[in-house]
Amino acid sequence: MIREIADDATAPAAVRAVYDDIRQVLDTPVVNLVYRRLAGQGNEVLRQSWQLLRPAYRDGRIAQHAAPLALIVQEAATVPTPALPAVLLPELPTVRAVIATYNANNARNLVAFSALLGLTPGRMDWPPLRETTSRTDATTAISIPALPAFATLPDSLQHSIHRLNLFGDTGEEGAPVASLYVHLSHWPDMLAHIELILQPLHEAGMLTRWRIETSDRAASAPLSDLRAPAALRAALEPVLGALVRRTIPKMVPIGTLLSRVLTPHP
């Protein structure tokens, strides 16, 4: 199992300082799994990686190339979705706030770490993206609950998350568990509802197509100056490779879709 350091009071002081800076620069309450895994390799790996990426987060270059990734999901308005159970309506604002937080972070982190690892797109000739009137939520001031530790969840919830985690994935062994699903485990009925939404899209191959296109477009961003030195890339690949190639590219479009279909009104 790849070691990570949780974003809580048990983290060493040097790691907490970097985590605090990440939250401040990205304007987010969440320190994502990519950074928690970096910290698990030692503070120097975390510090070096963050210092390479930090200026491009601050000057907006990463965000500039991340924003269009939301446009890949053009079919949201035509996706048949089951009606949201009335029991979930009171929790919907907080659920949407969690999703919006991950959407903002995942797209930026995918662009950033694709550049850091020096990834190249498998395809360059994707058609131009069309602007849509339906965009993802901006992050809000709504407070969101803490990310639970996956290992502490009941078996039934772990099984539910593992099923969701297969949707849109490559199907290879050892898929990293997407933190968004773990965060949404605060609302087990919502996870069940999301499974009903995503399963037919997975079976139709749509989630896989979105993942591939998202990965290619992120790797096409002209950010070669963010590429890590060879020694650092070699250290990062076994730690982050599957996350950047599989998990984040599938979760960017899934999060975009969920932000558009999980609404109080059909």
C-alpha positions in Angstrom: 0.0 0.0 0.0 1.3 3.5 -0.9 1.8 5.5 2.2 0.0 8.9 2.6 -0.1 11.4 5.4 -3.5 12.5 6.4 -4.4 16.2 6.5 -5.0 16.4 10.2 -3.2 17.2 13.5 -1.2 14.0 13.3 0.8 15.2 10.3 4.4 16.4 11.1 4.8 20.2 11.5 6.8 20.5 8.2 4.1 18.7 6.3 1.3 20.7 7.9 3.0 23.9 6.8 3.1 22.8 3.2 -0.5 21.6 3.4 -1.5 25.0 4.8 0.2 26.7 1.9 -1.6 24.4 -0.6 -4.9 25.2 0.9 -4.2 28.9 0.8 -2.8 29.0 -2.8 -5.6 26.7 -4.2 -8.2 28.4 -2.0 -9.6 25.0 -0.9 -10.4 23.3 2.3 -9.2 19.9 1.0 -5.6 18.6 0.5 -6.0 16.0 -2.2 -4.6 12.5 -2.3 -1.8 13.4 -4.7 -0.3 15.7 -2.1 -1.0 13.3 0.8 0.9 10.6 -1.2 3.7 13.0 -1.9 4.0 13.7 1.9 4.1 9.9 2.5 7.4 9.8 0.6 9.0 12.4 2.8 8.7 16.1 3.3 11.5 16.8 0.8 9.6 15.1 -2.0 6.4 17.0 -1.1 8.3 20.3 -0.8 10.2 19.9 -4.1 7.1 19.0 -6.0 5.0 21.8 -4.5 7.7 24.4 -5.2 7.8 23.4 -8.9 4.0 23.7 -9.2 3.2 26.6 -6.9 4.1 29.5 -9.2 1.9 28.2 -12.0 -1.0 27.7 -9.6 -0.6 31.3 -8.4 -0.3 32.9 -11.8 -3.3 31.1 -13.1 -1.6 29.2 -15.9 -2.8 25.8 -14.5 -6.3 27.0 -14.0 -6.4 28.4 -17.5 -5.7 25.0 -19.0 -7.9 23.2 -16.4 -11.1 25.1 -17.0 -11.9 23.8 -20.5 -11.9 20.2 -19.2 -15.4 20.8 -17.8 -16.6 21.2 -21.4 -15.8 17.6 -22.3 -19.0 16.6 -20.7 -21.5 17.9 -23.3 -24.2 15.2 -22.8 -25.2 16.0 -19.3 -28.5 17.5 -20.3 -29.5 14.4 -22.2 -28.4 11.8 -19.6 -31.4 10.0 -18.2 -31.1 10.2 -14.4 -33.4 8.8 -11.7 -35.3 11.3 -9.6 -33.4 12.4 -6.5 -35.1 10.9 -3.4 -36.8 13.5 -1.3 -34.9 12.3 1.8 -31.7 13.6 0.2 -32.9 17.1 -0.6 -31.9 18.6 2.7 -28.3 17.4 2.3 -28.0 18.4 -1.3 -26.3 21.9 -0.8 -23.5 20.3 1.3 -23.2 17.4 -1.2 -22.9 19.9 -4.1 -20.3 21.9 -2.1 -18.2 18.7 -1.7 -18.4 17.9 -5.4 -17.6 21.5 -6.4 -14.5 21.4 -4.2 -13.2 18.3 -5.8 -14.1 19.5 -9.3 -12.0 22.7 -8.8 -9.1 20.7 -7.4 -9.1 17.7 -9.6 -9.0 19.6 -12.9 -6.1 21.8 -11.8 -4.2 18.9 -10.2 -4.6 16.8 -13.3 -3.1 19.5 -15.5 -0.4 20.2 -13.0 0.7 16.6 -12.3 0.5 15.6 -16.0 3.1 18.3 -16.6 5.1 17.4 -13.5 5.4 13.8 -14.6 6.0 14.8 -18.3 3.0 12.9 -19.6 2.3 13.0 -23.3 -1.2 12.7 -24.9 -2.1 9.6 -26.8 -4.2 11.6 -29.2 -3.9 15.3 -30.2 -6.8 15.6 -32.7 -9.7 15.9 -30.4 -12.4 18.1 -31.9 -12.7 21.7 -30.6 -14.7 22.0 -27.3 -18.0 23.8 -27.5 -19.0 26.3 -24.8 -22.1 25.2 -22.9 -24.6 27.1 -20.8 -24.4 24.5 -18.1 -21.2 24.9 -16.1 -20.0 23.3 -12.9 -20.6 25.1 -9.6 -18.1 27.5 -8.2 -16.8 26.5 -4.8 -19.0 28.0 -2.1 -18.7 29.1 1.5 -20.7 26.1 2.7 -18.7 24.1 5.3 -18.0 20.5 4.3 -17.4 17.6 6.7 -13.9 16.1 7.1 -12.8 13.3 4.8 -13.3 10.0 6.6 -10.5 7.4 6.6 -11.6 4.7 4.1 -10.5 1.9 6.4 -12.8 3.1 9.1 -16.0 2.8 7.0 -18.4 0.0 7.3 -17.9 -2.9 4.9 -21.1 -2.1 3.1 -19.9 1.4 2.3 -16.4 0.1 1.3 -18.1 -2.3 -1.1 -20.2 0.5 -2.5 -17.2 2.7 -3.0 -15.2 -0.1 -4.7 -18.1 -0.6 -7.2 -18.2 3.1 -8.0 -14.5 3.2 -8.3 -14.6 0.8 -11.2 -16.8 3.1 -13.3 -14.7 4.7 -16.1 -11.5 3.0 -14.9 -9.0 1.1 -17.0 -9.9 -2.2 -15.3 -6.3 -2.9 -14.3 -5.5 -4.1 -10.8 -4.9 -1.7 -8.0 -7.1 1.3 -8.9 -6.5 4.1 -6.3 -9.8 4.8 -4.5 -11.2 8.2 -5.5 -11.4 10.4 -2.5 -14.7 12.1 -3.7 -16.6 8.8 -3.2 -15.0 8.4 0.3 -16.0 12.0 1.1 -19.6 11.4 0.0 -19.8 8.3 2.2 -21.2 10.7 4.8 -24.5 10.2 2.8 -24.8 6.5 2.0 -28.1 6.9 0.2 -26.4 9.5 -2.0 -23.7 7.1 -3.0 -26.4 4.6 -3.9 -28.2 7.2 -6.0 -24.9 8.1 -7.8 -24.3 4.4 -8.6 -27.7 4.4 -10.4 -26.7 7.4 -12.4 -23.2 6.2 -13.4 -23.7 2.5 -14.0 -25.5 2.8 -17.4 -22.9 5.4 -18.5 -20.1 3.1 -17.6 -21.7 0.2 -19.4 -22.2 2.3 -22.5 -18.5 3.2 -22.5 -19.2 7.0 -22.1 -17.2 7.3 -18.8 -14.2 5.6 -20.4 -14.3 7.9 -23.4 -14.5 10.9 -21.2 -11.5 9.6 -19.1 -9.3 9.2 -22.2 -10.2 12.6 -23.7 -9.7 14.3 -20.3 -6.3 12.7 -19.9 -5.2 13.6 -23.4 -6.3 17.2 -23.2 -4.6 17.7 -19.7 -1.4 16.3 -21.0 -1.5 18.6 -24.0 -1.2 21.7 -21.9 1.9 23.7 -22.8 3.5 23.6 -19.4 6.8 21.9 -20.1 8.6 24.2 -17.6 6.8 22.3 -14.8 8.4 19.0 -15.7 10.2 17.6 -12.7 13.9 16.6 -13.0 14.5 13.0 -14.0 15.3 11.8 -10.5 12.2 13.3 -9.0 10.0 11.9 -11.8 11.4 8.5 -11.2 10.5 8.8 -7.5 7.0 10.1 -8.3 6.0 7.6 -11.0 5.2 4.6 -8.7 3.5 6.9 -6.2 1.4 9.1 -8.5 1.3 7.4 -11.9 -2.0 5.5 -11.5 -3.6 8.5 -9.9 -2.7 10.9 -12.7 -3.2 8.4 -15.5 -6.4 6.7 -14.2 -8.2 8.1 -11.2 -8.1 11.9 -11.7 -8.9 11.7 -15.4 -12.0 9.7 -14.7 -13.1 11.8 -11.8 -12.9 15.2 -13.6 -15.8 14.3 -16.0 -17.7 12.3 -13.4 -17.6 15.2 -11.0 -18.6 17.6 -13.7 -21.6 15.3 -14.6 -22.7 15.0 -11.0 -22.6 18.8 -10.4 -25.0 19.1 -13.3 -27.5 16.3 -12.6 -27.6 16.4 -8.8 -29.9 19.3 -8.5 -33.1 19.9 -6.5 -35.1 20.2 -9.7 -35.1 17.8 -12.6 
